[in-house]
Amino acid sequence: MSAVSIKPLLLPALMGAALLAGCKPAAEPAPASAPQAEAPAAASTAAAGHVSRTARLQAFLTARYGKDAQLSGDWRGQWTQDGQTRPVSWQVCAEQPVVSGDSWQQLLAVCGALVEAGHPEPGTIDFYVLRPTTSGFDVAAELTGGTYGSSGQPGTVQIVRAGSDFYGFRMEDGWFGQGYSLISQSLVLPGPKGLVDTGSMRSHIDNGAAYDCDDADAAEDCRSKIFNIDFIQRFDDSDRTARVWPLQVEETGSTCGGTPVRQQHRFTLDPKSWTYSFPDALQREGCE
């Protein structure tokens, strides 16, 4: 399996044009202090006009998902795909405020689990980057209605740092059946025209509970085909000043016949397609 070569990624003009010039984790930005010359009454008025980050988030959720939407816990709603409306259980599955230049932005992911879904049916995830206004949020970028997971469950989301000033989402979902586990991971990152699903690859594969190993006549042959492999992503921050960090993938575990596997892969974000070129080997379902 060949690793993908890397070149320094110098995209200042392109990245500068992105709405989502990235970010550094930050606590909720505090309101600016009132000028010393202002009267105490004016300062009190300014403080009274401050709207907390959580209040802004709640207002956004209510506007987008209805009066039952909430920051903590789930709520029932609907999701329409291909002209078909289905009942879903929504919940906030990731959120984080981040510093962007002299201001700040809010990253938000809302997951929808289908109610009464069949095994092959996915769930959905909506991704947002929100820009603060005087009293709420405007949408700086969004990627909504994506399908992930199985049995109606969309998987999990976390917010990741992908560069010195660059943040996005990492999503993980899986398929489980007949004793096989196929778990995938995708990165949704800010691009020049908004949020982009930059590509999917495996996170974990194994067949340790394969049904065919229960057959005594086939057990020996089955055991020779057992595999258990992890694919761990991390961004190489050795040059912490780099605008976008290279993506490294460590592949470890054992392949068919118990052969140990330990390989390193390295990728850069393509400046034209805004995707990673993951090879088929990192999207496989079994032994190479």
C-alpha positions as CSV (number, residue, x, y, z in Angstrom):
1,M,0.0,0.0,0.0
2,S,1.6,3.3,-1.0
3,A,1.5,6.4,1.0
4,V,0.4,9.6,-0.6
5,S,3.2,12.2,-0.9
6,I,2.9,15.6,0.6
7,K,3.9,19.0,-0.6
8,P,3.7,22.1,1.6
9,L,0.2,23.5,1.3
10,L,0.4,27.2,0.6
11,L,-3.1,28.5,0.1
12,P,-3.1,32.0,1.6
13,A,-5.2,33.6,-1.1
14,L,-7.7,30.8,-1.3
15,M,-8.0,30.3,2.4
16,G,-8.3,34.1,2.9
17,A,-11.3,34.1,0.7
18,A,-13.1,31.4,2.7
19,L,-15.9,32.5,4.8
20,L,-14.7,30.2,7.5
21,A,-11.3,31.5,8.1
22,G,-10.6,29.1,10.9
23,C,-10.3,29.3,14.4
24,K,-8.8,28.7,17.8
25,P,-10.9,27.2,20.6
26,A,-12.1,29.9,22.9
27,A,-14.5,30.4,25.7
28,E,-17.5,32.5,25.0
29,P,-16.2,35.9,23.9
30,A,-16.8,38.5,26.6
31,P,-18.6,41.8,25.7
32,A,-16.3,44.7,25.2
33,S,-15.7,46.9,28.3
34,A,-17.5,50.2,28.3
35,P,-15.3,53.2,27.6
36,Q,-14.1,54.9,30.8
37,A,-15.8,58.1,29.8
38,E,-19.2,56.5,29.7
39,A,-21.6,57.1,32.5
40,P,-22.5,54.1,34.7
41,A,-26.0,54.1,33.4
42,A,-24.7,53.7,29.8
43,A,-22.5,50.8,30.9
44,S,-25.5,49.1,32.6
45,T,-27.5,49.4,29.4
46,A,-24.8,47.8,27.4
47,A,-24.5,44.9,29.9
48,A,-28.3,44.4,29.8
49,G,-28.2,44.2,26.0
50,H,-25.6,41.4,26.0
51,V,-27.0,38.0,24.7
52,S,-25.2,34.9,25.9
53,R,-23.8,32.4,23.5
54,T,-26.1,29.7,24.8
55,A,-29.1,32.0,24.4
56,R,-28.0,32.7,20.8
57,L,-27.7,29.0,20.1
58,Q,-31.1,28.2,21.6
59,A,-32.7,30.9,19.4
60,F,-31.0,29.5,16.3
61,L,-32.1,26.0,17.0
62,T,-35.7,27.1,17.7
63,A,-35.7,29.1,14.4
64,R,-34.3,26.1,12.4
65,Y,-35.9,23.1,14.1
66,G,-39.0,24.4,15.9
67,K,-40.0,25.3,19.5
68,D,-39.1,21.8,20.9
69,A,-35.4,22.1,19.9
70,Q,-33.0,22.2,22.8
71,L,-29.3,22.4,23.5
72,S,-29.4,19.4,25.8
73,G,-31.3,16.2,25.1
74,D,-33.3,15.2,22.1
75,W,-36.5,16.4,20.5
76,R,-38.9,15.0,17.8
77,G,-39.1,16.5,14.4
78,Q,-39.2,15.7,10.7
79,W,-36.6,15.2,8.0
80,T,-37.4,15.2,4.2
81,Q,-35.2,13.4,1.7
82,D,-36.0,12.6,-1.9
83,G,-39.6,13.9,-1.4
84,Q,-40.2,11.6,1.5
85,T,-40.8,13.0,5.0
86,R,-39.8,10.9,8.0
87,P,-40.0,11.3,11.8
88,V,-36.7,11.9,13.4
89,S,-35.2,12.4,16.8
90,W,-32.9,15.4,16.7
91,Q,-30.1,16.3,19.1
92,V,-27.1,18.6,19.2
93,C,-24.1,16.3,18.7
94,A,-21.2,18.8,18.6
95,E,-20.8,22.5,19.3
96,Q,-17.8,24.7,20.0
97,P,-17.1,28.5,19.8
98,V,-13.9,29.4,18.0
99,V,-11.9,32.6,17.4
100,S,-11.9,33.8,13.8
101,G,-9.6,36.8,13.2
102,D,-10.7,39.6,15.5
103,S,-14.1,38.0,16.1
104,W,-15.5,34.5,16.7
105,Q,-17.7,31.9,15.2
106,Q,-19.8,29.0,16.4
107,L,-19.4,25.5,15.0
108,L,-22.5,23.4,15.4
109,A,-23.6,19.9,14.3
110,V,-27.2,18.6,14.7
111,C,-27.8,14.8,14.4
112,G,-31.0,13.3,13.3
113,A,-31.9,9.6,14.1
114,L,-34.7,8.1,12.1
115,V,-37.6,6.7,14.0
116,E,-38.5,3.1,13.2
117,A,-35.7,2.7,10.6
118,G,-34.6,-0.4,8.8
119,H,-31.1,-1.8,9.2
120,P,-29.7,-0.3,5.9
121,E,-31.3,3.2,6.4
122,P,-28.9,6.0,7.4
123,G,-29.5,8.9,9.7
124,T,-28.6,12.5,8.9
125,I,-26.3,15.3,10.2
126,D,-26.5,19.0,9.6
127,F,-23.3,21.0,9.9
128,Y,-23.2,24.8,10.5
129,V,-20.7,27.6,11.0
130,L,-22.5,30.5,12.6
131,R,-21.4,34.2,12.7
132,P,-22.6,36.3,15.7
133,T,-24.8,39.3,15.2
134,T,-25.9,41.8,17.7
135,S,-28.3,39.4,19.4
136,G,-28.1,36.1,17.5
137,F,-26.4,34.1,14.8
138,D,-26.2,34.3,11.0
139,V,-25.2,31.3,9.0
140,A,-21.7,31.7,7.5
141,A,-21.8,28.2,6.0
142,E,-23.8,25.0,6.2
143,L,-23.8,21.5,4.9
144,T,-27.2,19.9,5.7
145,G,-29.1,16.7,4.9
146,G,-26.1,14.4,4.6
147,T,-26.7,10.8,5.2
148,Y,-24.5,8.7,7.5
149,G,-24.7,5.5,9.5
150,S,-27.1,2.6,9.5
151,S,-30.3,1.5,11.4
152,G,-31.3,5.2,11.3
153,Q,-28.4,6.2,13.5
154,P,-26.1,8.9,12.0
155,G,-23.0,8.2,14.1
156,T,-20.9,10.6,16.2
157,V,-19.3,14.0,15.5
158,Q,-16.4,15.9,17.0
159,I,-14.8,19.2,16.2
160,V,-11.2,18.9,15.1
161,R,-8.3,21.3,14.6
162,A,-6.9,20.9,11.1
163,G,-4.4,23.8,11.0
164,S,-3.0,26.7,12.9
165,D,-6.2,28.7,12.4
166,F,-8.4,26.1,10.8
167,Y,-11.2,24.0,12.3
168,G,-13.9,21.5,11.1
169,F,-15.8,18.4,11.9
170,R,-14.9,14.7,12.1
171,M,-17.8,12.3,11.7
172,E,-17.7,8.6,12.4
173,D,-20.4,6.0,11.6
174,G,-20.6,2.3,11.1
175,W,-22.3,-0.7,9.7
176,F,-22.5,-4.0,11.7
177,G,-23.8,-7.3,10.3
178,Q,-23.1,-11.0,10.2
179,G,-20.3,-10.6,12.7
180,Y,-18.5,-7.9,10.7
181,S,-17.8,-4.3,11.8
182,L,-17.1,-1.6,9.2
183,I,-16.6,1.8,10.7
184,S,-15.9,4.9,8.5
185,Q,-14.7,8.4,9.2
186,S,-15.3,11.6,7.2
187,L,-13.9,15.1,7.6
188,V,-16.1,18.1,6.9
189,L,-13.9,21.2,6.6
190,P,-14.3,24.8,5.6
191,G,-13.5,25.4,1.9
192,P,-13.5,28.5,-0.4
193,K,-17.2,28.2,-1.0
194,G,-18.4,26.8,2.3
195,L,-18.3,23.5,4.2
196,V,-17.1,20.5,2.2
197,D,-17.2,16.8,2.8
198,T,-13.5,16.2,2.0
199,G,-13.7,12.4,1.8
200,S,-14.3,9.2,3.7
201,M,-12.1,6.3,4.8
202,R,-12.2,3.5,7.3
203,S,-11.8,4.0,11.0
204,H,-12.0,0.3,12.0
205,I,-12.7,-3.1,10.3
206,D,-12.9,-6.5,11.8
207,N,-14.7,-9.8,11.4
208,G,-14.0,-11.3,14.9
209,A,-17.6,-12.4,15.3
210,A,-18.1,-13.7,11.8
211,Y,-21.1,-16.1,11.6
212,D,-19.3,-18.5,9.3
213,C,-16.7,-19.2,12.0
214,D,-19.5,-20.9,14.0
215,D,-19.6,-23.7,11.4
216,A,-17.3,-26.4,12.7
217,D,-16.5,-27.6,9.2
218,A,-15.4,-24.1,8.1
219,A,-13.9,-22.9,11.4
220,E,-10.3,-23.5,10.6
221,D,-10.5,-21.8,7.2
222,C,-12.4,-18.9,8.8
223,R,-9.8,-18.4,11.5
224,S,-7.2,-18.0,8.8
225,K,-9.2,-15.0,7.4
226,I,-9.8,-13.1,10.6
227,F,-8.7,-9.5,10.6
228,N,-8.9,-6.6,13.0
229,I,-7.5,-3.2,11.9
230,D,-7.7,0.4,13.1
231,F,-7.1,3.5,11.0
232,I,-6.3,6.4,13.3
233,Q,-6.3,9.9,11.9
234,R,-4.4,12.8,13.3
235,F,-3.2,16.1,11.9
236,D,0.6,16.7,11.9
237,D,1.1,19.9,13.8
238,S,4.9,19.7,13.8
239,D,4.8,23.0,11.9
240,R,2.2,24.7,14.1
241,T,2.2,27.9,12.0
242,A,1.1,26.1,8.8
243,R,-2.3,27.3,7.6
244,V,-3.5,23.7,7.0
245,W,-1.8,20.7,8.6
246,P,-1.1,17.4,6.7
247,L,-3.3,14.5,7.6
248,Q,-1.6,11.4,8.9
249,V,-3.2,8.0,9.1
250,E,-1.7,5.2,11.2
251,E,-2.9,1.7,10.2
252,T,-2.4,-0.9,12.9
253,G,-3.7,-4.4,13.8
254,S,-3.6,-7.8,12.2
255,T,-4.7,-8.9,8.7
256,C,-5.7,-12.4,7.5
257,G,-3.5,-15.1,8.9
258,G,-2.6,-13.1,11.9
259,T,0.0,-11.0,10.0
260,P,0.7,-7.8,11.9
261,V,0.0,-4.5,10.2
262,R,1.6,-1.2,10.9
263,Q,1.7,1.4,8.2
264,Q,1.8,5.2,8.0
265,H,-0.1,7.2,5.4
266,R,0.1,11.0,4.7
267,F,-2.2,13.2,2.8
268,T,-2.7,16.8,1.8
269,L,-5.9,18.6,1.0
270,D,-6.2,19.1,-2.7
271,P,-6.5,22.9,-3.4
272,K,-8.8,22.4,-6.4
273,S,-11.2,19.7,-5.3
274,W,-10.9,20.4,-1.6
275,T,-10.8,16.7,-0.9
276,Y,-8.3,14.0,0.3
277,S,-7.3,11.3,-2.2
278,F,-7.8,8.3,0.0
279,P,-6.8,5.0,-1.8
280,D,-9.1,2.0,-2.1
281,A,-6.9,0.2,0.5
282,L,-8.1,2.7,3.2
283,Q,-11.7,2.1,2.2
284,R,-11.6,-1.7,2.1
285,E,-13.9,-4.1,3.9
286,G,-11.4,-6.9,4.6
287,C,-7.9,-8.2,4.0
288,E,-5.9,-6.5,1.3
